[in-house]
Every structure is written in C-alpha cells, then in structure tokens.
Amino acid sequence: MADVDRLLAFDRDHLWHPYSSAAETAPPYFVESASGVRLSLRMPDGSGQDVIDAMSSWWCAIHGYAVPQLDEAARAQLARMSHVMFGGLTHEPAIALAERLVALTPPALQRVFFADSGSVSVEVAMKMALQLHVGTGTGRTRFFTIRGGYHGDTFSPMSVTDPVGGMHSLFTGILPDHVFAPVPPAGVDLPDDDPAMAAWERETRRLYAAHADDIAAVILEPLLQGAGGMRFHSPRVVQVLAELAREHGALVILDEIATGFGRTGTMFALERAAVVPDILCVGKALTGGYLSLAAVLCTDEVAHGVSSERAGGALMHGPTFMANPLACSIALASLDLVQDNDFSTQVRGLEVGLTSGLEPAGALDSVVDVRVLGGVGVIQLREPARVGELAAAAMERGVWVRPFRDLVYTMPPYVTTPEDLSTICDALVQSVATVHG
Ligand SMILES: *Cc1c(COP(=O)(O)O)cnc(C)c1O
C-alpha cells in the first residue's frame, strides 16, 4: 500500500495542480483506482473510501472508469502500436475515427485535424480562420465572441475566454484584443421575442457592426458556457452570431469541447440551433476520459482556402502526438458505447433526476439559482463557494465534487444509476446547506 503521507508531502512541495498556487495548503485527495462511477481514495490515516465521481473527471469520463470495452480497445491497440508520428504516416485508428466524426457531424464538415488537447484544437481553429483571411487578403485579425466563455488556457484560446475569468488584465499588451458581446440572457428555452433577448441581440448587432471589417471569425460554445460560469443560453444566441458572421464574411467556429457527444441531450449542441459551423472543435469526452485527444473539423472550403498559395500553402500545425493511435482506438470504442448505450435516453434520465434532486437547493438562503440542462446540474450561490469545505462535506456523503467560483455543480457519468444520482443530488444540496446555509 502506498505511503500516502510521504507522497502527499512530495506533492505539496513539488507539483502544480490546476489553477493552484504554489503556496496552496489544502492537500488534494489521493486516488488509488477507479471503477464504474466510483473513485477509490486512500486517506492519510490509511483508510480507504469509495466516492461517486459527480464531475466525470472534468466532464470526460462519460462511461465511468475501468470500462471493459474501452480497456479492451486500449489493450488491442497496445498490441499493435501505442504511437507513431503522423507526418508522412497514417493508420487505421485515425482514419476510422475521422470517418466516424465526419459521419456524426454536419455534412459540410469534411476534414479532420487531430490535436492533443482541447486548447490546442482551439489554437488550430483560430489559426485556420486567420490563415484563411490571409489567403483572401482581407487583413482581418480579430475574433468576435460573448463574455462568460471559456476556450482553454493557452494564449489564443485565453484571448477569447471571458476577459475577467481569463485574467486578461495580467497580460495587457501581450494578449490580442478581441471583441466581446455581452453575456447572453439566461435560459435555453428563452423565447426569441423575450425583451432581454431582443436587447441582447440589438447590442450584439451594434457591437458587431462597429468591428465587422476586422472580424475573421465568431467563436462560441453553443448552449452551454462551461468553465466560464456554467451558463445556459438559447439556440437563438448561436443563430445570431452565425448570422452576423455570414452577413459580414466571417467564419463560424463552434467550440463543442464541453458539449460534444451528448452532454446537453443531443449528440452536439449545434443541432438544437441548426447552425452549421465552418470549423468545429471537439475534445473532452471524445475518448471517454481515457486519454487526451481533440479534433478540429472544417469544411472543404476552409481546408482549401488555408492551403492556397496566398495563405501559405499549408496548415502550419502538427503536434508530436497528433492522432495518437491509442487515443483514437479508445475514442472509437467510446463512440460505439455512446450510440449502443443510447446516450439520449441516458442523458434524459440524468436531466429528470437532476431536476427533481437539486430542486430543494432552491429553498436555501445561500442559493440564487438552480438550473439543469441535459446531464449538467448547477447550484449557484450568493457568495464564492468554500471549495474545500464543500468537497469535504460532500465526501462525507460519498460524493466527489469540485465547485468553482460561486458554482456547485455536477456533470455525472452517463451510466450513473438513479440511486447514485440521487446520492449525488442529496450530497450537493446538503453540503451547500451545511457549509453555506
Ligand atoms: C475544457 C475546454 C477547453 C480546453 O480543453 P483542454 O483539453 O483542457 O485543453 C476548451 N473549450 C471548452 C469549451 C472546454 O470546456
């Protein structure tokens, strides 16, 4: 058995954790293994505890852990090769996965670039848009997006992430200055003629018109702004941005890294808006949470535009681990499961369970909003979440949860049973009640 105390001491002194300070004192929990929807933790006193993962490991592990079909896909691919370079070489896992992605997404999207993470896929999408405009000679270099978004942590994605959430003020003069429309009014089902919606559309159109000649592309997360604040907006928001782009000769980039593969109830959130992007980014759940892999899909028009002589003649991007065969094989097996398990029924079940299970939180003094969309359940607090205390309180109730800002939320694995789902909901509601009142 691992000497957890010693390992945690080394972790504290030598490792970075996400969004952490080197001076941070709260120790992380030590995971020994994971199976089904549960993480097996080893506590410093040597005791073990199993907890339900209400986060799906940051929204990726949609089928849970130690999934026999995904394990088998990994083993079968390991026996052939775990990796080869993608420059000048190709292989069946990449080709088969590209075929699947082309079949699953709108017919206009015909070309696939495999990246090694979501942020890199957004880098590639933005580079494609900029390069295309070099090719057409418009000189356009700016992006148009909405506040409250999140597109990744490397510099280009960070430049279109919410200026406050992305800490743009730290990087003034280094970060390119893009154009941000207001946060859209809340609610997926908000009617198009709602006054707040009409006001948002007016302001967004006005802002866009002021910059139209500079805008290379619009970029947004359809329906769900994830790490930027777990906000939901109506399909109309996606349509307005796409219309503006089309009217003014800009491209449409949709970032479905969080929403892709069923999380909001449809395979892709863009289906609800009936918007076909020029460029689409997918990632996170693509490999069922097993390995890091993302993909950028684009139209033939974009692909050929970027490859034109005037645009440089080639897309200058090629990560070392591009199209990693192991990741591609597991992604194929994961997509089989998404379809065989009937994800839409699974996610509908999550939506029903989360809606009734989280509802009691609405009565708490500390809570300003409770909202659910597909397999996403959010409790929004009046004040910043006391993350450590909330996690500990949920853990006592058998659930792993990692709140951020003023948000206590869950994105459970699709395979979560109704019993486990109600354990998650009870743990969230009771933890909020205990810690925040
Ligand atoms: C997580 C996320 C990213 C970044 O993906 P990484 O794999 O963490 O680099 C980009 N866009 C959205 C919408 C995301 O949710």
The ligand as an SDF file (V2000), in Angstrom:
LIG
                    3D

 15 15  0  0  0  0  0  0  0  0999 V2000
  -12.0820   22.1690  -21.4550 C   0  0  0  0  0  0  0  0  0  0  0  0
  -12.3970   23.0680  -22.5540 C   0  0  0  0  0  0  0  0  0  0  0  0
  -11.3920   23.5410  -23.4260 C   0  0  0  0  0  0  0  0  0  0  0  0
   -9.9300   23.2100  -23.2330 C   0  0  0  0  0  0  0  0  0  0  0  0
   -9.6660   21.8490  -23.3640 O   0  0  0  0  0  0  0  0  0  0  0  0
   -8.3160   21.2250  -22.7300 P   0  0  0  0  0  0  0  0  0  0  0  0
   -8.3430   19.8050  -23.1870 O   0  0  0  0  0  0  0  0  0  0  0  0
   -8.4370   21.3850  -21.2400 O   0  0  0  0  0  0  0  0  0  0  0  0
   -7.1820   21.9960  -23.2850 O   0  0  0  0  0  0  0  0  0  0  0  0
  -11.7650   24.3780  -24.4600 C   0  0  0  0  0  0  0  0  0  0  0  0
  -13.0560   24.7180  -24.6570 N   0  0  0  0  0  0  0  0  0  0  0  0
  -14.0400   24.2880  -23.8530 C   0  0  0  0  0  0  0  0  0  0  0  0
  -15.4480   24.6760  -24.1300 C   0  0  0  0  0  0  0  0  0  0  0  0
  -13.7480   23.4490  -22.7710 C   0  0  0  0  0  0  0  0  0  0  0  0
  -14.7350   23.0480  -21.9550 O   0  0  0  0  0  0  0  0  0  0  0  0
  1  2  1  0
  2  3  1  0
  2 14  2  0
  3  4  1  0
  3 10  2  0
  4  5  1  0
  5  6  1  0
  6  7  2  0
  6  8  1  0
  6  9  1  0
 10 11  1  0
 11 12  2  0
 12 13  1  0
 12 14  1  0
 14 15  1  0
M  END
$$$$
